Amino acid sequence: MGLLIWIIIGIIILAIIGLGWKVFVSGVFKGANKIVDSTPTLKNIANKSKEYIVNTMKNVTKELNR
């Protein structure tokens, strides 16, 4: 199991070096969006998570502005 993790980490590092950080992250987000869009349950979870994060950030900024 440990060897498999090191191989995966090596592949990810080589992909980042080859593609560049911005392209790599952009590709990961596009892939994640395709997976979320194809599954209604994941889409629902993603939307709820997004709402939770937005509400939390609003509450934090309100507390900071006091």
Buried (B, 14 or more C-beta within 10 A) or exposed (E): EEEEEEEEEEEEEEBEEEEEEEEBEEEEEEEEEEEBEEEEEEBEEBEEEEEEEEEEEEEEEEEEEE
